[in-house]
Amino acid sequence: MKIMVVGSGGREHALVWKLAQSPHVVRMWCAPGNAGITQERLVKNRALVEPVAITSGDLPELLTFARENKVDLTVVGPDNPLGLGIVDLFQKNNLRIWGPNQKAAQFETSKAFAREFMEKYGIPTPRSATFELAEQAQDFAASLGGRCAVKADGLALGKGVVLCRGVADADRAIEDILVRRRFGAAGGKIVIQELLEGIEISLHALCDGKTAKLFPASQDHKQALDGDRGLNTGGMGAYSPVPFLRESQADEIGKKILGPWLLGCASEGVDFRGILYPGVMLTKDGPKVLELNARFGDPETQVYLTQLESDLVEVLEASLDGTLGEGTLTWSPMVSICVVMASGGYPDLYAKGKTITGLEEAAQMPNTKIFHAGTVNAGERVLTDGGRVLGVTAWGEDLKKARDAAYRAVHKIHFDGAEFRHDIAAKGL
């Protein structure tokens, strides 16, 4: 079959890498792709994955390309095209595409929608409220003592959240997002959520409209700097599984969230076929869902797809066909970790066009895969082309071995201004 992957980040490189291992695939494109994706070869015939110069938000051009090239399956990575309705558009044109439709994508495209849905169907979530007026928002934040998360309602590239520890912090964040529109139209409404104490984990579940298959639990690292300091980012690293949760405990947490969520989807007529990714805080009062996402996490994808032993093409086909309940997902016993290397200044202003060296040396290390995110080819050189540049991923029989391998690879790679966290998975150790 012929497959097109939509997107250009580390998540999409991981999807391409895993899909290319399937014997079902004879040709693959990625729109627009990156420097690493263009180096991937299909296991079936050793053909290179082909880049397509169409951005992930250009739905008409993506549709035209898929029709002209008779693409059998399109796999959507990022949230933006899902929110724009790429799945609905492709289905209307009788093209097979994996990912939630526009109605189902609302779990991510509107934090207000997700909050109201969770409250209606009894999914445990922190105390929160939605606002369009700054004064009312500030009054609610004050009632929480200023200890809150201020979130842009819409999509903001994973950065539309400000964590506040006091009233002054909250007032500033509300002004910044709702009044000054730091995140543009995404901040037309905000959700203010009480700040919880506990350990945060990422859950992922593959869904087919009626069944949800839970992945092993993982842990992301959102803040830019060591010790969970600095600005919120799209993710600076992740690892899985987490050693502080037994599989039975993770399953129990999954049931508390996915059970009522599936019932709610059935009641509301939401046909969700794709990945549901809840961010969960483990509190002394039990698990609470901080937010819902409607696609694979990044960098969680890099971790999960180096662990998944099942054929990803077959898994996604089952998600589309409503047959997930008939099979099982097979996982490696290895622990996997991803350390993100970012451009200096990320998530604020950063420079592009820096030459990256050491990629080949790092790639030759055992149990290691370098996933590209913000990279571009320039002749024989690979240059930085984004905030998050690389997802250096390694796996081993325990967390310490996997972590040591990942950081050994990180230290082989160099570009001007490179930044990374030195404490990925430290909580697990």
N, C-alpha and C positions, 0 to 999 in steps of 0.2 A: 504494500500500500504506500501511498504518497502522503506525507504529513507536512503541515506548515505550523511552526511555533511562532506565536506573536509575542514580541518583547525583545529587550536588549540587555537585561541585567544578569546578575549572578543566578537568580532563580531560573531564568530562561536557559542559561548555559547548562545548569544541572538537568533541566527537563530534556534538553536536546541530547546531552550526554547519555542519559538513561534510555530515552526512546531509541537512540541509535543502536543500542545493544539488542533490540528486538529483531528476530529473524523475519518479522512481518514487514519491515520497512525497506523499501527499495530506493526511495528518494525523499530527501527532506530539505525544506527551506526554513529560514528564520528571518522574520521581518521585525526590525531591521538587523538584529544580531549584533555581534561584537567581534573583536579580534580573536578571542578564544574559540567562539562558536564556529568560526570558519575553518578551524583546524580539526574539527571532529569528523570522524569517518564512520559510515554505517558498517556494522558487523556483517550484514548480508552480502555486500558487494564491494566494500571498501570505498564507496563513493563519498566525496566530501559533502558536508552540509553546506548549502548555498545561501549566501546572504541575499536579502531582497530590500532594496532601498525604499521602503515604505514605513513610515512611523506607525507605532501601535495605535495611535488615535485616528488615523486616516481610514475610516471604515469603508468608504466607497472604493478606494484603491485596493484595499485588502480583499474585498469581495470580488472585484474584477480579476485580480490575480488568481484567487482560488478557483474561480469559474474557468478562466482561460487555461489553467494548468491542471484542471481536473483533480484538485486536491481531495483526497479521501477523508482526511480528518484534520481539522484545525484545532490546535491546543492553545488556549489563551493563558498567558502568564500574569500580566499586570491587572490592577484594579480598574484603571481608567477606561479601557475599551469595554470591560464588562459593564461599568456604569453607564457608558454611552449606548449600550444595547447591541453590541456586536453579535451576541448569540442569537437574539431575536432576528436581526437582519439576515444572518446566514441561514437560519432555519426557514425563514420566509422564502428564501431562494433555494430551498431543498439541498442545502449543504450541511454536512455533518460537522459539528463543532462541540468541543468540550469546555464547559464552564457554566456557571449559573446565568440564567436569563436576567433581564433588567429588573424585573420585579424581585427576584431572589437576591440580586446583588445589593438591594437596599439595606441588607444587614450591615454592609460596609459603607455604602455611599451616603447613608444618613444615620448618624449616631442617635438622633432623636427617635427614628423609626425603631432601631434596635433596642433602645432603652424601653420604649413603650411596649414592644413585643415581649421582652423578657419579664417585665412587670406583670403583663396580662396573663402570661402562661407559667408564672411561678418559677422562672429560672433565677437562681440566686445571684443577685447583683447589688452593688453598693447603692446607698441612698444617692439620688441624683435628680436633676431637673433640667428642663430645656428653656432657653431664654433668647429673646430677640432685643430686649432693652437692657442697657448696661446697668441702670440703677437697680432694677429687680435682681439682676444677676449678682450684683455686689452685695445686696441684702442677704441673698441665699448663701453666698460664700462666707459672709460674716457670721451667719448662723452655724457654720461649720468651723468657726474659729480661723477661717482662712486656710485650713488644711484640706486642700482639694486639688483635683485635676480639672483644668479648664481645657475643653476640647472643641475645636472647630467641628461643626456638624458634618461637613462634607469631606471629600478627599483632599489630603494635603501631603501626599508622598510619604506618609508615615511620620510626619514631623508636626502635625497640628495639635500637639498636646503640650501643655505647660503644667508642671507639677509645682504646687505652691505650699509653703510651710507657714504662712501667716497672712493676715488681712491685707497688708500692703502689697505683698506678692500677688495675691489674687486680684486686687483692684488693677494692678498694672497689666496682668495677663488679660483680663476682661477688656480693658481699654485697647490693648494691643491687637487682640483678635477680632473683637466685635465692632469697635469704633474705628481703629486705624486700618483694619482689614489686612493684617500682616500676611494672612494666608488667602487673600483675595475672596472670591465668592464663597469659598468653603466656610468662611467665618460669618456668613449672613445670619446664622443661628449658632449658639454654643450650647454644649452640655456641660454642666458643672457636676462633678462627682466627688463624693467624700473620699478622702485619702485613707486607704486601708494599710494596716500593718501586717506583714507576712512575707511569704516567699512567692514570687510570681513565676508561673510556668506557661508554656505555650502548648495547647492541645490542637491536634489536627484530626479531622474525620472526613473520610471520603464518603460521599453521599450519592444515592441514585434515585432520589425522589421519595423513597420509603424506608430505606435502610441506611445506617451510618456505621462505617467501619473505623474504629478508633486507632490512631497511630500510637507508638510509644510516646510518652511525655518528653518534651524538650524544654530548654531554658534559653531565652534570648537575652541579649544585653543591649538595652536601648540607648542609654546615655553615652555620650561621646568619650568620656574620660574614665580612667580607672576609679574603682570604688563607687560606681554609679553616680558620678558627678558630671557636670556639664550639660549641654543642650541635648534634647531628645533627637534621635536620629532614626533612620529606617532600620537600624540594627547593626551592631558592631561585632557580633559573633553569637554562636549558639552551640549547644551540644545536646546529645541524646544517646541513651536514655538518662534520666536524672536518677542518681543513686539514692535519694532520700524518699522515693516513692516506690513501693512494691507494685508489681503489675496489677495485683488485685485492688490496691488502693486507687491506682489510676483508672481502672475499669469502673470502680464505684463512683469516682468523680465524673467520669464520662457519662454514666447513666443519669446522674442528677441533672446534667446539663442537656444531653442529647435526647433523653426521653421526652421531657416536656417540649423541647424545641421541635422534634418531629411531629408531636401531636399538634402543636401550634401551626406548623407549616400545613398540615393536612386540613386543619380548621380554616385557615386563611387562604387556601388555594395556592400556596407557594410550592412550585415544583422545583426543588433545589437539586441540581445535578452538578456536582463539582466538589470543591474542598470548603468545608466550614472550619475556620480557624479562630477559636476563642482564646483570648488572653485571660488567664485565670489567676487570681490571688488566693493562696492558701492561708486562711486566717484562723484564729482560734475558734471562730464561730462556723468554720467550714469553708468550702470553696466558694468564691464569688467571681462572676464573670465581669471583667473590666471592659471588654469590648468584643465585638464579633467582626471577623473578616471573612470575605467571600472568595478567597484564593489562597494559594500556598504562601507561607511566610518566606521572607528573605532576610536572614540567611538560614532559616530552618530547612528550606528545600534542599540545600547543599548537604545538610546533615542527613536528612531522611532518605534521599535518593542514593546515598552511598551505603545505606543500610538495607534498603528494600531489595529483596531477592526475586520477587515476583516480576513478571514481564509487564512493564508499565503500559504498553499499548493495550494488552489484554485487560489490565485493571481499569484504564480509562474507558474502554469499550463497555465493560460491565457497568460502570457508573452511568453511561449514556443509555444502556439497554434496560436498566432496572434489574440487573441480575447479580448485584453484589452479594446478596444473601446466599447465593449458591456456591461461593468459593471462600477462600481465606487468603489473607495477605501474609506472605512469608518474609521474615526479617532475619538479618544476620545477627549473631550474638555479639558482634563487635560494638564498641562504643565509638561514636563519631563526633568530631568537633570541627567547627569552622571559625577562623579568625579573619575578620575583615581588615584589609589594608585600605586606608582612605587617603584622599588628598588633604594636604595641610589646610586647615580652616573649615573643613566640613563639620557640621552641616550649614555653616554660613558661607561666605564667599571663599572660593578656592580657584586656583589656576588650573588650566588644562595644558595638554601638550608636552608633559614631562616624559622623557624616555625611561622605559622600564627595563631593567637588566636582571639577570639571574633566573628568569622564568624556566629555561630549559633545565638548568641544574636542579631547581626545586622540583620540577615535574618528574625527574628521574628517581626521586626518593621513594622508597617502598611505602605502600599504603597511603599514598598522598595524591590529591588531585587539586590543581589550581583552577578554580572557576573564575572566569573573567566577568566583570560587571561594567565599569566605565572605562573601556579600552577601545582603541582604534588602530588599525594597521597604517603604517606610513613607510611604504617600501619594505625594507628588511627589518625595520624597527616597529616596536609596539609602544604606543603612547597612551598616557592617561587621558580620559575623556569624560570624567564624571567625578562625583563626590566619593562614592564607594567604588574602588578600583578593582580589587580582587577579593575573592573569598578563598583563603588558603585552608584546605580541608584535609583532615587526616583521620585515620581510624586505627584502633588497636584493641587488644583484649581487655584492657581496663582504661579508665578515664585518664590516669596519669600518663600511660604510654601514648595514648592518642594525643593528649595535650602537648607532651614533649615533642612528638613528631610534627605537629602543626607548627609549633614555634620554631623548630629547627628549619622548616621550610620558609617561614616568614623571614628569618634572618639571612636567607640566601637571596632574597629579592630586594631590589633597591630602586627608588625613584625620588627625585627632589621633593622634600616636604612630606614624605610618607608618614602617616600616623596610624597607630593601631593600639588597642587596649592590651595591656600585659596580664590581665586578670580574668580572661575568658575561662569559664568553668571553675574558677576558684571556689565558688560556693559549693560546687559538687564535691570538691576535695576536702 
